[in-house]
Amino acid sequence: MRPILSLTLLALLATGCSAPSHLYRLEPLAHPKGALHPLGRTVVGIAEVQLADYLHKNAIVLRESPHRFAIRENDLWAGNLAKNIQRTLAQELTALVPGRTFLVFPWDEPLTDRYRIYLSIDRFDADEKGVVVLSGRWSLVDMTNNRLVTGERFDLGESVPPVAADKAADLDRIVAAQNRLLHRLARHIARSLRR
């Protein structure tokens, strides 16, 4: 009986010693004006975001060198990163391009999208010097005529110098910079949609 009790106590103590987890989420920086947002006539779907394989972790990934990554096991995305990017992009575009309805694919509404935005992210991280990068490609497809309307490669960056003593503050600043880069991408896509 004593060995079982000792193992149980040891297991309880071991789990109690783990570091607490921190959850991070991207949020839209642009907000629609007014309390009600009527649906626009033109429906634009936001396809599921394709992420580079190394970003399929729930933990936040930082780049230690061009070929080595650090996985922050206690610093987690609050949910699926691809879906978070997809929802944030849809909310940003709703605020930036009034008169159009942006829906996150797949949706339940009985609506058909005239256009669909595809987003593929190759890099979304920060390096050891605090350079935060968002790179990949996006495209807008006319779903009615099954043709590419526009699209391009993007490479966005922002420098976030590290705060030497506080790694949690560094990560807060890195995620905030990632959020700003996603907002910059949304503004760029919005300009292309208005043409």
C-alpha positions in Angstrom: 0.0 0.0 0.0 2.9 2.4 0.8 4.5 2.2 -2.7 1.2 3.1 -4.4 0.7 6.1 -2.0 4.3 7.3 -2.6 3.9 7.1 -6.4 0.5 9.0 -6.2 2.1 11.7 -4.1 5.1 12.0 -6.4 2.8 12.3 -9.5 0.7 15.0 -7.8 3.8 16.9 -6.8 5.3 16.6 -10.3 2.2 18.0 -12.0 2.0 20.8 -9.5 5.5 22.0 -10.3 5.0 22.6 -14.0 5.2 26.2 -15.3 1.8 27.9 -16.0 0.7 28.3 -19.6 0.1 31.6 -21.3 -2.4 31.9 -24.1 -2.1 34.3 -27.0 -4.6 35.3 -29.6 -4.6 37.6 -32.7 -7.3 40.2 -32.7 -8.5 42.6 -35.4 -7.1 46.1 -35.1 -9.6 47.7 -37.5 -13.2 47.9 -36.3 -16.3 48.5 -38.4 -18.1 51.8 -37.7 -21.5 51.6 -36.1 -23.2 48.9 -34.0 -24.9 47.1 -36.9 -23.2 45.9 -40.0 -25.5 45.1 -42.8 -24.4 42.3 -45.2 -23.1 43.6 -48.5 -24.3 42.4 -51.9 -20.9 40.9 -52.9 -19.9 37.9 -50.8 -16.2 37.2 -50.4 -15.2 33.9 -48.8 -12.0 33.6 -46.8 -10.7 30.1 -47.5 -9.0 28.0 -44.9 -5.5 29.4 -44.2 -2.6 27.2 -45.2 0.3 27.3 -42.8 3.9 26.0 -43.1 4.2 22.7 -41.3 6.3 24.2 -38.5 3.4 26.4 -37.6 0.9 23.5 -37.0 1.9 23.4 -33.3 -0.3 24.8 -30.6 2.8 26.2 -29.0 4.3 29.5 -30.2 7.4 28.9 -32.4 10.4 31.2 -32.4 13.4 31.0 -34.8 16.7 30.6 -33.1 18.7 30.5 -36.3 17.8 30.1 -40.0 17.6 26.3 -39.5 16.6 25.9 -35.9 13.3 26.6 -34.1 12.4 26.9 -30.4 9.0 25.6 -29.4 7.6 27.6 -26.4 5.7 24.7 -24.7 4.0 27.0 -22.1 3.3 29.8 -24.5 0.3 28.7 -26.6 -2.0 30.0 -29.2 -5.5 30.2 -27.8 -7.0 27.8 -30.3 -6.1 26.9 -33.9 -3.7 29.5 -35.4 -4.9 29.0 -38.9 -8.5 29.6 -37.9 -7.5 32.6 -35.7 -5.7 34.2 -38.7 -8.7 33.4 -41.0 -11.3 35.0 -38.5 -9.0 38.0 -37.8 -8.5 38.6 -41.6 -12.3 38.4 -42.2 -13.0 40.9 -39.4 -10.3 43.3 -40.6 -11.6 43.2 -44.2 -15.2 43.8 -43.0 -14.0 47.0 -41.3 -11.7 48.1 -44.2 -14.0 47.3 -47.1 -17.6 48.2 -46.3 -20.3 47.1 -48.6 -18.9 43.6 -49.0 -19.7 40.5 -46.9 -16.7 38.5 -45.8 -17.4 35.0 -44.6 -15.0 32.4 -43.0 -15.1 29.2 -45.1 -16.9 26.9 -44.5 -20.0 28.8 -43.4 -23.5 27.8 -42.5 -25.4 30.6 -44.2 -27.2 29.8 -47.5 -24.9 32.2 -49.4 -22.6 31.6 -52.3 -19.4 33.5 -52.5 -18.7 35.4 -55.6 -15.0 35.7 -54.8 -12.7 33.8 -52.5 -9.5 34.8 -50.9 -6.8 32.2 -50.5 -3.9 32.7 -48.0 -0.8 30.6 -47.6 1.7 31.5 -44.9 5.3 30.3 -45.2 6.7 32.2 -42.2 5.1 33.7 -39.1 7.7 34.0 -36.4 10.4 36.1 -34.8 14.1 35.5 -34.8 16.6 35.8 -31.9 17.2 39.5 -32.8 13.5 40.3 -32.5 12.7 40.6 -36.2 9.1 39.5 -36.7 8.2 38.2 -40.2 5.0 37.4 -42.0 5.5 36.0 -45.5 3.5 33.9 -48.0 1.1 34.6 -50.8 -2.5 35.5 -51.2 -4.9 35.4 -54.2 -8.4 36.5 -55.0 -10.4 34.0 -57.2 -13.6 34.8 -59.1 -15.6 31.7 -58.1 -18.3 32.3 -60.8 -15.9 32.3 -63.7 -13.2 30.1 -62.0 -10.4 32.6 -62.7 -7.6 34.3 -60.8 -8.4 38.0 -60.3 -5.3 39.1 -58.5 -2.7 37.8 -56.1 0.8 38.3 -55.0 3.6 37.2 -52.7 4.1 39.2 -49.5 7.1 39.6 -47.1 6.3 41.9 -44.2 8.6 42.5 -41.2 8.9 44.5 -38.0 11.7 44.8 -35.6 10.9 44.3 -31.9 14.1 44.7 -29.9 14.2 42.2 -27.0 13.7 43.3 -23.4 16.7 41.5 -21.8 15.3 40.7 -18.4 11.7 39.7 -19.2 11.0 36.9 -21.7 7.2 37.1 -21.2 7.2 40.8 -22.1 9.3 39.9 -25.2 6.7 37.4 -26.3 3.8 39.8 -25.6 5.6 42.3 -27.9 6.3 39.7 -30.6 2.6 38.6 -30.7 1.5 42.2 -30.8 3.9 42.7 -33.8 2.5 39.6 -35.5 -0.9 41.1 -35.0 0.2 44.4 -36.6 1.7 42.5 -39.6 -1.5 40.7 -40.2 -3.3 44.1 -40.0 -0.9 45.5 -42.6 -1.6 42.5 -44.9 -5.4 43.0 -44.5 -5.0 46.7 -45.4 -3.0 45.7 -48.5 -5.6 43.1 -49.6 -8.3 45.7 -48.9 -6.6 48.2 -51.2 -6.5 45.5 -53.9 -10.2 44.7 -53.5 -11.2 48.3 -53.9 -9.6 48.6 -57.3 
